[in-house]
Amino acid sequence: MKKNVSAMKTVRIMIAVLTALSLCGCAKTDDDSLDKVKSEGKLVLGFDEYYPPMGFRDEEGNITGFDIDLAAEVCRRMGVELVPKPINWDSKENELNSGSIDCIWNGLSVSAERAESMNLSKPYMNNDLIFVVKGAGRIRSVADLKGRTVGTQKGSSSETVLNASDLSRSFSVVYEDDNVTLLEKLEEGTVDAVFLDSIFAYYYISRNDKELYILPTVLETEKIAIGFRKGDDRLRDGVQEILHQMNSDGTLKKISDEWFDTDVTTVR
């Protein structure tokens, strides 16, 4: 009888230990995400190819961008090849969860919904959500948008923030797959304003010599991170560790200076 009682106590202890390990995440041994990338020798990065300066195609059709350069250096230090894969931004979660890409690295803003559906890295930069209008137009404040048409990108945080704002009740909202198309429509007069990321807006205006005006109102300031699959903690942590190394040795600042003429990163 004593042996049975002792055995039962042992079983209870083992169950308690396993439960505790499971709750703290220590028992997780099936995360081979980093090993898989290293064994395959490549990291497949999902990005919106119409989102300069983060990720886009240059005039020769080559994939380039700030995030692309960051990822390329991370991959070099990891000893794998970077494979940038253009995706439809509105379907990014499906691309990630299906396994066709290893991460989403393209000005991905942090939100509660994305934290729920993805394994987000620590933020590496900030971004404002703003309105852009024609420079020669009469719109100079958000109050002037009443009764107008405002465009924003489908599946973006801009769409979420704009639709949640009381301002959106005063104008019509239209959607497109990418911000380049929206800004082209703004210049054509098809829309009266575009609500989008300041990262993209400032770059687009400065590089294309466009007569566009940024309204002074910022609806939200968001943090930018990298999205991984749920459970891919080791891959996420491996990338984050290399980014910290790049910050320490000045590489992050160097890449940022090349694209923005200043250090926009927040990795510390």
C-alpha positions in Angstrom: 0.0 0.0 0.0 2.9 2.4 0.9 4.4 1.7 -2.5 1.2 2.6 -4.3 0.9 5.8 -2.3 4.5 6.7 -3.1 4.0 6.0 -6.8 0.8 8.2 -6.8 2.8 11.0 -5.2 5.5 10.7 -7.8 3.0 10.8 -10.6 1.4 13.9 -9.0 4.8 15.6 -8.8 5.6 14.8 -12.4 2.3 16.1 -13.6 2.8 19.3 -11.6 6.3 19.8 -13.0 5.2 19.2 -16.6 2.3 21.6 -16.1 4.6 24.3 -14.7 7.1 23.8 -17.6 4.3 24.1 -20.1 3.0 27.3 -18.6 6.4 29.0 -18.6 7.2 27.8 -22.1 10.2 25.8 -21.0 8.9 22.5 -22.3 8.6 23.7 -25.9 11.1 21.7 -27.9 9.4 21.5 -31.3 10.4 25.0 -32.4 12.8 24.3 -35.3 12.1 27.5 -37.1 15.7 28.9 -36.9 17.2 25.5 -37.7 14.9 25.1 -40.7 15.9 28.4 -42.2 19.6 27.6 -41.7 19.3 24.1 -43.1 17.4 25.3 -46.1 20.0 28.1 -46.5 17.4 30.8 -47.2 15.0 33.2 -45.5 11.8 33.9 -47.6 10.7 37.5 -46.8 7.2 38.6 -47.7 6.8 42.3 -48.7 4.7 44.8 -50.6 6.7 45.7 -53.7 4.9 49.0 -54.0 6.0 50.4 -50.7 9.2 52.6 -51.0 11.4 53.1 -49.3 10.9 50.0 -47.2 10.6 47.5 -50.1 10.0 48.1 -53.8 11.4 47.7 -57.4 13.7 50.3 -58.8 13.6 51.6 -62.4 15.5 48.5 -63.6 13.1 46.2 -61.8 15.5 45.2 -59.0 14.1 44.7 -55.5 15.5 47.2 -53.1 14.6 49.2 -50.0 15.5 50.0 -46.4 13.9 46.8 -45.0 15.4 44.8 -47.8 18.9 46.1 -46.9 18.3 45.4 -43.2 17.1 41.8 -44.0 20.0 41.2 -46.4 22.6 42.1 -43.7 20.8 39.9 -41.2 20.8 37.0 -43.6 24.5 37.5 -44.4 25.3 37.3 -40.7 23.0 34.3 -40.3 24.7 32.6 -43.2 21.6 32.2 -45.4 20.3 33.7 -48.6 17.6 36.4 -48.5 14.7 35.5 -50.9 12.4 38.6 -51.1 8.9 37.5 -52.2 6.3 40.1 -53.3 2.9 39.4 -51.8 -0.6 41.0 -51.8 -0.6 43.0 -48.6 -4.2 42.2 -47.9 -3.4 38.5 -47.9 -0.2 38.7 -45.8 -1.4 36.6 -42.9 -2.4 33.8 -45.3 1.0 33.9 -47.0 2.7 33.6 -43.6 0.5 30.9 -42.1 0.6 28.8 -45.3 4.4 28.6 -45.0 5.1 30.3 -48.4 7.1 33.0 -46.5 9.1 32.9 -43.3 8.4 36.5 -42.2 6.7 39.7 -43.1 9.3 42.5 -43.1 8.0 45.6 -44.8 7.0 48.5 -42.6 4.6 46.2 -40.7 2.9 48.3 -38.0 2.2 46.8 -34.5 -1.5 46.4 -33.6 -3.5 44.2 -31.2 -4.9 42.3 -34.1 -1.5 41.6 -35.6 -0.1 40.6 -32.2 -2.9 38.0 -32.1 -2.3 36.6 -35.5 1.5 36.9 -35.7 4.6 36.5 -33.6 5.9 40.0 -33.7 9.5 41.1 -33.1 10.4 44.0 -30.9 9.8 47.3 -32.8 12.7 48.7 -34.7 11.3 52.1 -35.8 8.3 54.4 -35.5 5.8 55.8 -38.1 3.1 58.4 -38.2 -0.3 58.0 -40.0 -1.0 61.2 -42.0 -3.1 62.8 -44.7 -1.6 63.9 -48.0 -3.3 66.3 -50.4 -2.5 68.3 -53.5 0.0 71.1 -52.9 -2.0 73.6 -55.0 -5.4 72.6 -53.6 -7.6 74.3 -51.0 -7.4 71.5 -48.4 -5.1 72.6 -45.6 -6.7 70.9 -42.5 -8.7 67.8 -41.7 -11.8 70.0 -41.4 -11.5 70.8 -45.2 -11.9 67.0 -45.9 -15.6 67.2 -45.1 -17.6 65.9 -48.0 -14.5 64.8 -49.9 -13.1 61.4 -50.9 -10.1 59.9 -49.0 -8.2 56.9 -50.2 -6.3 54.4 -48.1 -4.6 51.0 -48.6 -6.6 47.8 -48.1 -5.4 45.5 -45.3 -3.2 48.2 -43.8 -3.1 49.8 -40.4 -4.1 53.0 -42.1 -7.4 51.5 -43.1 -8.0 50.3 -39.5 -7.1 53.6 -37.9 -9.0 55.7 -40.5 -12.2 53.7 -40.2 -12.1 53.8 -36.4 -11.8 57.6 -36.5 -14.7 59.9 -36.1 -13.3 61.9 -39.0 -14.2 59.1 -41.4 -17.9 59.9 -40.9 -17.4 63.3 -42.6 -16.0 62.0 -45.9 -16.1 59.0 -48.3 -13.4 56.3 -48.1 -12.1 54.4 -51.1 -9.5 51.6 -51.1 -6.7 50.4 -53.3 -4.1 47.6 -53.0 -1.1 50.0 -52.8 -0.1 53.5 -51.9 1.5 54.3 -55.2 -1.8 53.9 -57.0 -3.6 56.0 -54.4 -1.1 58.9 -54.8 -1.4 58.7 -58.6 -5.2 59.0 -58.1 -4.6 62.0 -55.9 -2.6 63.7 -58.6 -5.3 62.8 -61.2 -8.0 64.2 -58.9 -9.8 60.9 -58.5 -9.4 61.2 -54.7 -9.0 64.4 -52.7 -6.6 63.0 -50.1 -4.7 59.9 -49.2 -4.3 58.6 -45.6 -1.1 56.6 -45.3 2.3 56.1 -43.6 4.6 59.1 -43.2 7.6 56.8 -44.0 6.2 56.3 -47.5 4.8 59.8 -48.0 7.9 61.7 -47.2 10.0 59.4 -49.4 7.6 59.5 -52.3 7.3 63.3 -52.3 11.0 64.0 -52.0 12.2 61.4 -54.5 9.5 62.1 -57.2 9.5 65.9 -56.9 5.8 65.9 -56.3 3.7 69.0 -55.4 1.9 67.3 -52.6 1.1 68.7 -49.1 1.1 66.8 -45.8 -1.6 68.0 -43.4 -0.4 68.8 -39.9 -2.7 66.4 -38.1 -1.3 63.0 -37.1 -4.0 60.5 -36.3 -1.7 57.9 -34.7 2.0 57.1 -34.2 2.7 53.4 -34.5 5.6 51.1 -34.0 7.1 49.0 -36.8 8.1 45.4 -36.3 8.7 42.1 -38.2 6.0 39.5 -38.3 6.7 35.8 -37.9 4.5 32.7 -37.6 3.1 31.9 -34.2 5.5 29.5 -32.5 8.5 30.6 -34.5 10.1 32.1 -31.4 13.7 30.9 -32.2 13.7 32.5 -35.7 12.3 35.7 -34.3 14.8 35.8 -31.5 17.7 35.0 -33.8 16.8 37.9 -36.1 16.4 40.2 -33.2 19.8 39.3 -31.8 21.5 40.1 -35.1 19.6 43.5 -35.2 21.0 44.3 -31.8 24.5 43.4 -33.0 24.0 45.7 -36.0 22.9 48.5 -33.7 26.0 48.0 -31.5 28.5 48.1 -34.4 26.8 51.0 -36.2 25.5 49.1 -39.2 21.8 50.0 -38.5 22.7 53.7 -38.4 24.7 53.4 -41.6 21.8 51.7 -43.5 19.3 54.2 -42.1 21.5 57.2 -43.1 21.6 55.9 -46.7 17.8 55.9 -46.9 16.7 58.7 -44.6 19.7 60.8 -44.0 19.3 60.2 -40.3 19.0 57.2 -37.9 15.3 56.3 -37.7 15.8 53.0 -35.9 14.8 52.4 -32.3 16.8 49.3 -31.6 18.8 49.8 -28.4 
